[in-house]
Amino acid sequence: MNVRRPLCASARRIPESVQPDGGTAIRESSYRLATYANADSVPRAGIVVDDRIVDLEQALGARAADGRGSARSMLAILEHWQEFDPRLQQLARAVRAATTPGSARLLSEVRLLAPVMFPGTVFCAGANYKDHVKEMSQALNLPEEPDPHEIGLQPWHFIKPSAPCIRETGARIALPRYSRRVDWEAEIALIIGRPCRDVSVAEALEYVAGLTIVNDLSARDHLKRERVPVDSPFRFDWVSQKCFEGALPMGPWICPLNDVGDIDRLAIKLWVNGELMQDSSSANLIFSFAEQVAHLSTRVTLRPGDLIATGTPAGCGAARGKFLSPGDRVKIWVEGVGELHNEFSA
């Protein structure tokens, strides 16, 4: 599939902006946003700077200087993202200079939770990587599909429930008892930072606060309802396939868009028990990040904290007949963002 990208959907390139997990030099104002818990298990918003984390409520005060928003939760920060982002960059510089108010702790001393608890809406893109569509067409002996742009198609999304599905990095996830074919799907996810309605592709990324990683788990043996006619419009069971408990591991944090380089060239990889299964790049997206945001904004108002999982590349288990089993360990890495890892149990 040769996919045409509209010129207005081209890469957002941030010069000299590099990442703690594998870039070159780190900008002094670079940071990540995390939700974490101390021994009391109460979720707190924190800023991650290198290998340290600082509690944002302690560092910035119970309310922002302009009095508009709390710094206690990630959703509260995202509600006032435009006001907070400059202050967070300033705080990152202070942490590196060891002049920050509030105590910086080692990241290894706290437990990371899902970065947003919880998104108002979770949108997931279907069939949105060229290599994935090609792989599945070959596995099913189907003809190669045309570029959706050329036949007038728009991005295609479904919705997952938020709190029941989202789990943090490091969480042990119980495989659903009703399925024997649970599959992995490494995905780059966008976090919305401003209310967004009817925006153009050219301006869409201005409404994105940052990126995180998700694993859009799928029970492949429950896509279709048994004993329902093949031509019935009521044949598909999206809840059983996509919406079981723990079906969307998310993390480890939010990487602000300003700290990402060329978002149209981000490497993405997934390993199962150390074996590389998915190895691709956002260069293989069919509909770009900006196209997805713009399209969804024509349907509903996107709100701060909403999550858009942007599609998975080739290498899922379905194409090779391999699925997750109890004891399996999955790691996902996205260039410039970080790593998400989880173990699975019965």
Salt bridges, closest charged atoms under 4 A:
ASP50 OD1 - ARG96 NH2 3.05
ASP51 OD1 - ARG52 NE 3.81
ASP55 OD2 - ARG44 NE 2.82
GLU57 OE1 - ARG44 NH2 2.77
GLU57 OE2 - ARG72 NH2 2.67
GLU83 OE2 - ARG68 NH1 2.95
GLU109 OE1 - ARG105 NE 3.71
ASP147 OD1 - HIS149 ND1 2.86
GLU168 OE2 - ARG111 NH1 3.29
ASP183 OD2 - ARG220 NE 2.87
GLU185 OE2 - ARG220 NH2 2.81
GLU185 OE2 - LYS242 NZ 3.21
ASP198 OD2 - ARG197 NE 3.71
ASP216 OD1 - LYS160 NZ 2.59
ASP216 OD2 - LYS242 NZ 3.02
GLU226 OE1 - ARG227 NH1 3.33
GLU245 OE1 - ARG167 NH2 2.72
ASP259 OD1 - ARG27 NH2 2.20
ASP259 OD2 - ARG32 NH1 3.26
ASP262 OD2 - ARG13 NH2 3.09
ASP264 OD2 - ARG5 NH1 3.72
GLU275 OE1 - LYS322 NZ 3.37
GLU291 OE2 - HIS149 NE2 2.90
GLU339 OE2 - LYS331 NZ 3.98
GLU343 OE2 - ARG172 NH2 3.23
GLU343 OE1 - ARG329 NH2 3.27
